[in-house]
Amino acid sequence: MRKVILTAGICIASLFGAQAQQVTGKNDPATSSVPGNKNEMVAKFITQITSACHLSTDQASEAKPMVEEFITSRMANKQKYGTDKASLKTANQASTETLNTKMKPILQADQMQLLVGFEKQQAAKREAAEQKASK
């Protein structure tokens, strides 16, 4: 009898724990501190392109709204084409081209080449990670 009561108590306690996670939103990417939060993604991308392309502070501040739009676009692409890899890749390439077009007026020619190289490097990293995950 004691074992049954103890087992029931453990089950009830674990249910309350699961309920608490759902209520506080720990699994919600919009509110969690896990990478995936749009603002964190924007800040990370700005930091990455600032160091990769040697952007000035003014260039980085001008680029921020463009990067926000880019990140929003990629997140929307992921929701829309989540299961269709080919369509997702095509939509993300279009988003990248749009970002490059918008960034071109604020970057110098050598910085633009560095940005394109950085984007290719990131794409290669993503593909390598996908191949590793699929094995």
C-alpha positions in Angstrom: 0.0 0.0 0.0 2.8 2.4 0.9 4.4 1.8 -2.6 1.2 2.6 -4.3 0.8 5.9 -2.4 4.4 6.8 -2.9 4.2 6.1 -6.7 1.0 8.1 -7.0 2.6 11.0 -5.1 5.6 11.0 -7.5 3.3 11.0 -10.5 1.2 13.9 -9.1 4.4 15.9 -8.3 5.8 15.4 -11.8 2.5 16.5 -13.3 2.6 19.7 -11.3 6.2 20.2 -12.5 5.2 19.8 -16.1 2.3 22.2 -15.7 4.6 24.8 -14.1 6.8 24.7 -17.2 3.9 25.3 -19.5 2.5 28.2 -17.5 5.8 30.0 -17.2 6.6 29.6 -20.9 10.0 28.0 -20.6 9.4 26.2 -23.9 8.4 29.4 -25.7 11.2 30.6 -28.0 9.9 34.2 -28.0 10.4 34.5 -24.2 13.2 32.1 -23.4 16.8 33.0 -23.0 17.8 30.1 -25.3 19.1 31.3 -28.7 16.0 31.5 -30.9 14.8 34.8 -29.4 14.6 37.3 -32.3 16.4 40.1 -30.5 19.2 37.8 -29.5 19.5 36.4 -33.0 19.7 40.0 -34.4 22.3 41.0 -31.9 24.4 37.9 -32.6 24.1 38.4 -36.4 25.1 42.1 -36.1 28.1 41.1 -34.0 29.1 38.5 -36.5 28.9 40.7 -39.5 30.5 43.6 -37.7 33.6 41.5 -37.0 33.5 39.6 -40.3 33.0 42.7 -42.5 34.8 45.3 -40.3 31.7 47.5 -40.0 31.9 50.9 -38.3 29.5 51.7 -35.5 27.5 53.9 -37.9 27.3 51.1 -40.4 26.2 48.6 -37.8 23.5 50.9 -36.5 22.3 51.4 -40.1 22.3 47.7 -40.8 20.3 46.7 -37.7 16.8 47.3 -39.1 17.8 45.4 -42.2 19.1 42.5 -40.1 15.9 42.5 -38.1 13.9 42.2 -41.3 16.2 39.4 -42.5 15.8 37.5 -39.2 12.1 38.0 -39.3 11.9 36.8 -42.8 14.0 33.6 -42.1 11.8 32.8 -39.1 8.7 33.2 -41.2 10.2 31.0 -43.9 10.9 28.3 -41.3 7.3 28.4 -40.1 5.9 28.4 -43.6 8.3 25.8 -45.2 9.4 23.9 -42.1 9.0 20.4 -43.6 9.8 21.3 -47.3 13.6 21.6 -47.3 13.9 22.7 -50.9 11.3 25.5 -50.6 12.9 26.6 -47.3 16.3 26.8 -48.9 15.0 28.8 -51.9 13.1 31.2 -49.6 16.1 31.7 -47.4 18.3 32.4 -50.4 15.8 35.1 -51.5 15.9 36.6 -48.0 19.7 36.7 -48.2 19.7 38.3 -51.6 17.3 40.9 -50.3 19.5 41.6 -47.3 22.5 42.0 -49.7 20.6 44.4 -51.9 19.7 46.5 -48.9 23.1 46.4 -47.4 24.9 47.4 -50.6 24.5 51.2 -50.2 25.9 51.3 -46.7 28.9 48.9 -47.3 32.1 49.5 -49.3 32.9 47.1 -52.1 35.4 45.1 -50.1 33.0 44.9 -47.1 30.3 43.6 -49.5 32.6 40.9 -50.7 33.4 40.0 -47.0 29.6 39.8 -46.3 29.0 37.5 -49.2 31.9 35.3 -48.1 30.6 35.3 -44.5 27.2 34.2 -45.8 28.7 31.4 -47.8 30.7 30.3 -44.8 27.6 30.3 -42.6 25.6 28.3 -45.3 28.4 25.7 -45.4 28.3 25.4 -41.6 24.5 24.9 -41.6 24.7 22.3 -44.3 27.5 20.4 -42.5 25.4 20.5 -39.3 22.3 19.2 -41.2 24.3 16.4 -42.7 25.8 15.5 -39.3 22.3 15.5 -37.7 20.8 13.3 -40.4 23.4 10.6 -39.9 
